[in-house]
Amino acid sequence: SEILAQSNVPKMAGFIERLVHHMGGVVNPGVDDALQTFAQGFVDGRSGGFEDLVSALGSQSTWIDYDSHAKCVASRSVQPSTIEQATDWACSQVTSFSCDD
């Protein structure tokens, strides 16, 4: 919400790019316009909140390349219940892989 409160598309695009990286992906080269347009939707509120952002990134394939062998890495300082809630939510939103794996 701190990035969103700045109403700054380039900063939101940078945040999205870092989030994609944390999700095991990379923003493909040469797709700056698509990334900026995507970020603009969240800055102006048309595209929803953080949950919508993560869900959209999980299903976005045209300008993001995901490593099929990427694994989630959790922060060691986070309470296990927080990780469990986040994992349950993510698994309920994404249909491109099995959380059983």
Residue frames as a rotation matrix with the C-alpha (Angstrom) as fourth column:
SER 1
0.562 0.827 0.000 0.00
0.827 -0.562 0.000 0.00
0.000 0.000 -1.000 0.00
GLU 2
0.221 -0.571 -0.790 3.01
0.276 -0.741 0.613 2.30
-0.935 -0.354 -0.006 0.47
ILE 3
-0.825 -0.496 0.273 3.90
0.365 -0.096 0.926 2.07
-0.433 0.863 0.260 -3.23
LEU 4
-0.224 0.838 0.497 0.26
0.937 0.045 0.347 2.42
0.269 0.543 -0.795 -4.23
ALA 5
0.509 0.448 -0.734 -0.15
0.719 -0.691 0.077 5.54
-0.473 -0.567 -0.674 -2.06
GLN 6
-0.386 -0.755 -0.530 2.54
0.248 -0.638 0.729 7.27
-0.889 0.150 0.434 -4.12
SER 7
0.677 0.735 0.027 0.37
0.167 -0.117 -0.979 7.10
-0.717 0.667 -0.202 -7.27
ASN 8
0.093 -0.774 -0.626 3.51
-0.835 -0.403 0.374 6.67
-0.542 0.488 -0.684 -9.33
VAL 9
0.907 0.368 -0.204 3.33
-0.415 0.700 -0.581 4.31
-0.071 0.612 0.788 -12.30
PRO 10
0.254 -0.869 -0.424 7.12
-0.481 0.267 -0.835 3.80
0.839 0.416 -0.350 -12.71
LYS 11
-0.551 -0.430 0.715 7.47
-0.829 0.186 -0.528 2.94
0.094 -0.884 -0.459 -9.00
MET 12
0.347 0.747 0.567 4.50
-0.694 0.611 -0.381 0.56
-0.631 -0.261 0.730 -9.22
ALA 13
0.815 -0.111 -0.569 6.05
-0.438 0.527 -0.729 -1.04
0.381 0.843 0.380 -12.32
GLY 14
-0.254 -0.967 0.013 9.30
-0.654 0.162 -0.739 -1.52
0.712 -0.196 -0.674 -10.39
PHE 15
-0.332 0.245 0.911 7.38
-0.846 0.350 -0.403 -3.09
-0.417 -0.904 0.091 -7.51
ILE 16
0.745 0.667 0.002 5.59
-0.572 0.641 -0.512 -5.43
-0.342 0.380 0.859 -9.93
GLU 17
0.455 -0.659 -0.598 8.87
-0.504 0.363 -0.784 -6.43
0.734 0.658 -0.167 -11.52
ARG 18
-0.589 -0.662 0.464 10.34
-0.745 0.223 -0.628 -7.27
0.312 -0.716 -0.624 -8.09
LEU 19
0.028 0.708 0.705 7.18
-0.781 0.456 -0.426 -9.20
-0.624 -0.539 0.566 -7.20
VAL 20
0.826 0.204 -0.525 7.41
-0.532 0.587 -0.610 -11.20
0.183 0.783 0.594 -10.44
HIS 21
-0.103 -0.957 -0.272 11.03
-0.589 0.279 -0.758 -12.01
0.801 0.082 -0.593 -9.56
HIS 22
-0.596 -0.076 0.799 9.98
-0.783 0.273 -0.558 -13.21
-0.176 -0.959 -0.223 -6.09
MET 23
0.449 0.834 0.322 7.36
-0.648 0.552 -0.525 -15.41
-0.616 0.027 0.788 -7.77
GLY 24
-0.008 -0.565 0.825 10.09
0.231 0.802 0.551 -17.11
-0.973 0.195 0.124 -9.81
GLY 25
0.576 0.295 0.762 9.67
0.790 0.038 -0.612 -15.13
-0.209 0.955 -0.211 -13.02
VAL 26
-0.607 -0.675 -0.420 11.21
0.451 -0.727 0.518 -12.37
-0.655 0.125 0.745 -15.06
VAL 27
0.546 0.683 -0.486 9.61
-0.035 -0.561 -0.827 -9.61
-0.837 0.468 -0.282 -17.05
ASN 28
0.355 -0.387 0.851 10.53
0.876 0.456 -0.158 -10.25
-0.327 0.802 0.501 -20.67
PRO 29
-0.614 -0.634 -0.471 12.77
0.373 -0.759 0.534 -7.70
-0.696 0.152 0.702 -22.41
GLY 30
-0.985 0.107 0.136 11.03
0.070 -0.473 0.879 -5.15
0.158 0.875 0.458 -24.61
VAL 31
-0.213 0.970 -0.119 7.65
0.742 0.240 0.626 -5.20
0.636 0.045 -0.771 -22.85
ASP 32
-0.913 -0.237 -0.332 7.95
0.402 -0.660 -0.634 -1.91
-0.069 -0.712 0.698 -21.00
ASP 33
-0.698 0.705 0.125 4.70
-0.557 -0.644 0.524 -0.58
0.450 0.296 0.843 -22.48
ALA 34
0.068 0.733 -0.676 2.75
0.054 0.674 0.737 -3.65
0.996 -0.087 0.006 -21.32
LEU 35
-0.356 -0.279 -0.892 4.27
0.870 0.248 -0.425 -3.42
0.340 -0.928 0.155 -17.83
GLN 36
-0.999 -0.028 -0.022 3.51
0.034 -0.948 -0.318 0.31
-0.012 -0.318 0.948 -17.58
THR 37
-0.386 0.921 -0.051 -0.09
-0.547 -0.184 0.817 -0.23
0.743 0.343 0.575 -18.73
PHE 38
0.067 0.346 -0.936 -0.50
0.488 0.807 0.333 -3.09
0.870 -0.479 -0.114 -16.24
ALA 39
-0.660 -0.408 -0.631 0.93
0.747 -0.266 -0.609 -0.92
0.080 -0.874 0.480 -13.43
GLN 40
-0.896 0.350 0.274 -1.30
-0.295 -0.929 0.223 2.00
0.333 0.119 0.935 -14.39
GLY 41
-0.058 0.933 -0.355 -4.38
-0.087 0.349 0.933 -0.16
0.994 0.085 0.061 -13.82
PHE 42
0.118 0.052 -0.992 -3.37
0.890 0.438 0.129 -0.73
0.441 -0.897 0.006 -10.21
VAL 43
-0.871 -0.448 -0.202 -2.29
0.491 -0.794 -0.359 2.88
0.001 -0.412 0.911 -9.60
ASP 44
-0.775 0.605 0.182 -5.65
-0.512 -0.770 0.379 4.24
0.370 0.200 0.907 -10.74
GLY 45
-0.594 0.504 0.628 -7.63
-0.547 0.319 -0.774 1.47
-0.590 -0.803 0.086 -9.02
ARG 46
0.137 0.692 -0.709 -9.21
-0.987 0.157 -0.037 -0.07
0.086 0.705 0.704 -12.13
SER 47
-0.077 -0.289 -0.954 -7.47
-0.452 0.863 -0.225 -3.41
0.888 0.414 -0.198 -11.61
GLY 48
0.769 0.492 -0.407 -8.17
0.121 0.514 0.850 -3.99
0.627 -0.703 0.336 -7.92
GLY 49
0.745 -0.425 0.514 -5.95
-0.660 -0.355 0.662 -4.59
-0.099 -0.833 -0.545 -4.91
PHE 50
-0.215 -0.966 0.141 -2.91
-0.943 0.243 0.228 -6.63
-0.255 -0.084 -0.963 -3.99
GLU 51
-0.163 0.216 0.963 -4.72
-0.093 0.968 -0.233 -9.97
-0.982 -0.127 -0.137 -4.17
ASP 52
0.858 0.510 0.064 -5.87
0.058 0.028 -0.998 -9.12
-0.510 0.860 -0.005 -7.70
LEU 53
0.472 -0.778 -0.414 -2.32
-0.881 -0.430 -0.196 -8.09
-0.026 0.458 -0.889 -8.61
VAL 54
-0.455 -0.680 0.575 -0.82
-0.678 0.683 0.271 -11.39
-0.577 -0.266 -0.772 -7.44
SER 55
0.164 0.613 0.773 -3.58
0.169 0.755 -0.634 -13.39
-0.972 0.234 0.020 -9.12
ALA 56
0.930 0.181 -0.321 -3.10
-0.245 -0.347 -0.905 -11.52
-0.275 0.920 -0.278 -12.40
LEU 57
0.104 -0.970 -0.219 0.66
-0.991 -0.120 0.063 -12.04
-0.088 0.211 -0.974 -12.27
GLY 58
-0.370 -0.211 0.905 0.14
-0.365 0.929 0.067 -15.75
-0.854 -0.305 -0.420 -11.69
SER 59
0.334 0.586 0.738 -1.91
0.491 0.561 -0.667 -16.03
-0.805 0.585 -0.101 -14.87
GLN 60
0.742 -0.118 -0.660 -0.01
-0.489 -0.769 -0.412 -13.47
-0.459 0.628 -0.628 -16.98
SER 61
0.397 -0.611 0.685 2.02
0.476 0.775 0.415 -15.24
-0.785 0.161 0.599 -19.63
THR 62
0.820 -0.012 0.572 2.48
0.553 -0.237 -0.798 -12.82
0.146 0.971 -0.188 -22.51
TRP 63
0.550 -0.635 0.543 5.09
-0.278 -0.752 -0.597 -10.56
0.787 0.177 -0.590 -20.90
ILE 64
0.288 -0.453 0.844 6.34
-0.928 0.086 0.363 -12.68
-0.237 -0.887 -0.396 -17.99
ASP 65
0.170 -0.312 -0.935 8.53
-0.389 0.850 -0.355 -15.76
0.905 0.424 0.023 -18.21
TYR 66
0.588 0.090 0.804 8.25
-0.804 0.179 0.567 -18.10
-0.093 -0.980 0.178 -15.23
ASP 67
-0.550 -0.794 -0.258 10.90
-0.760 0.605 -0.239 -20.66
0.346 0.065 -0.936 -14.36
SER 68
0.388 0.778 -0.494 9.09
-0.503 0.628 0.594 -24.00
0.772 0.018 0.635 -14.21
HIS 69
0.098 -0.441 -0.892 11.58
0.590 0.747 -0.305 -25.17
0.801 -0.497 0.334 -11.57
ALA 70
-0.473 -0.266 0.840 11.25
-0.360 -0.812 -0.459 -22.15
0.805 -0.519 0.288 -9.26
LYS 71
-0.143 0.383 -0.912 10.46
0.816 0.568 0.110 -22.82
0.560 -0.728 -0.394 -5.61
CYS 72
0.658 0.423 0.623 8.92
-0.027 -0.814 0.581 -20.49
0.753 -0.398 -0.524 -3.05
VAL 73
-0.427 -0.780 -0.457 11.32
0.628 0.108 -0.771 -19.26
0.651 -0.616 0.444 -0.38
ALA 74
0.667 0.745 -0.025 9.79
0.484 -0.407 0.774 -17.98
0.567 -0.528 -0.632 2.83
SER 75
0.012 -0.591 0.806 11.22
-0.493 -0.705 -0.510 -15.35
0.870 -0.391 -0.299 5.12
ARG 76
-0.374 -0.251 -0.893 12.54
0.514 0.745 -0.425 -17.00
0.772 -0.618 -0.149 8.28
SER 77
-0.998 -0.057 -0.021 11.22
0.050 -0.587 -0.808 -14.10
0.033 -0.808 0.588 10.39
VAL 78
-0.390 0.921 -0.008 7.56
-0.749 -0.311 0.585 -14.59
0.536 0.234 0.811 9.44
GLN 79
-0.324 0.387 0.863 5.17
-0.718 0.494 -0.491 -16.47
-0.616 -0.779 0.118 11.69
PRO 80
-0.961 -0.079 0.264 4.36
0.073 0.852 0.519 -19.94
-0.266 0.518 -0.813 10.26
SER 81
-0.134 0.988 0.083 0.62
0.640 0.150 -0.753 -19.16
-0.756 -0.048 -0.652 10.40
THR 82
0.245 0.153 -0.957 1.17
-0.438 -0.863 -0.250 -16.20
-0.865 0.481 -0.144 8.05
ILE 83
-0.714 -0.563 -0.416 3.01
-0.642 0.289 0.710 -18.40
-0.280 0.774 -0.568 5.55
GLU 84
-0.780 0.480 0.402 0.27
0.458 0.875 -0.156 -21.03
-0.427 0.063 -0.902 5.79
GLN 85
0.208 0.900 -0.383 -2.46
0.306 -0.432 -0.849 -18.45
-0.929 0.060 -0.365 5.11
ALA 86
0.048 -0.263 -0.964 -0.56
-0.752 -0.645 0.138 -16.97
-0.658 0.718 -0.229 2.16
THR 87
-0.909 -0.417 -0.025 0.15
-0.345 0.716 0.607 -20.40
-0.235 0.560 -0.794 0.69
ASP 88
-0.456 0.825 0.333 -3.48
0.611 0.563 -0.557 -21.49
-0.647 -0.051 -0.760 1.04
TRP 89
0.377 0.606 -0.701 -4.64
-0.093 -0.728 -0.679 -18.28
-0.922 0.321 -0.218 -0.65
ALA 90
-0.294 -0.574 -0.764 -2.11
-0.831 -0.242 0.501 -18.58
-0.473 0.782 -0.406 -3.49
CYS 91
-0.960 -0.078 0.268 -3.01
0.024 0.934 0.356 -22.21
-0.278 0.349 -0.895 -4.12
SER 92
-0.132 0.985 0.113 -6.70
0.585 0.170 -0.793 -21.31
-0.800 -0.039 -0.598 -4.25
GLN 93
0.413 0.280 -0.867 -6.04
-0.310 -0.852 -0.423 -18.63
-0.856 0.443 -0.265 -6.90
VAL 94
-0.243 -0.654 -0.717 -3.56
-0.921 -0.076 0.382 -20.19
-0.304 0.753 -0.583 -9.32
THR 95
0.684 0.592 0.425 -4.56
-0.401 0.793 -0.459 -23.04
-0.609 0.143 0.780 -11.61
SER 96
0.644 -0.450 -0.619 -1.37
-0.669 0.062 -0.741 -23.48
0.372 0.891 -0.262 -13.63
PHE 97
-0.484 -0.785 -0.388 0.34
-0.410 0.595 -0.692 -25.83
0.773 -0.176 -0.609 -11.17
SER 98
0.514 0.628 -0.585 -0.47
0.217 0.564 0.797 -28.19
0.830 -0.537 0.154 -8.34
CYS 99
0.247 -0.387 0.888 0.27
-0.840 -0.542 -0.003 -27.13
0.482 -0.746 -0.459 -4.79
ASP 100
0.940 0.106 0.323 0.58
-0.257 0.843 0.472 -30.83
-0.223 -0.527 0.820 -3.96
ASP 101
0.693 -0.719 -0.042 3.93
0.344 0.382 -0.858 -30.95
0.633 0.580 0.512 -5.79
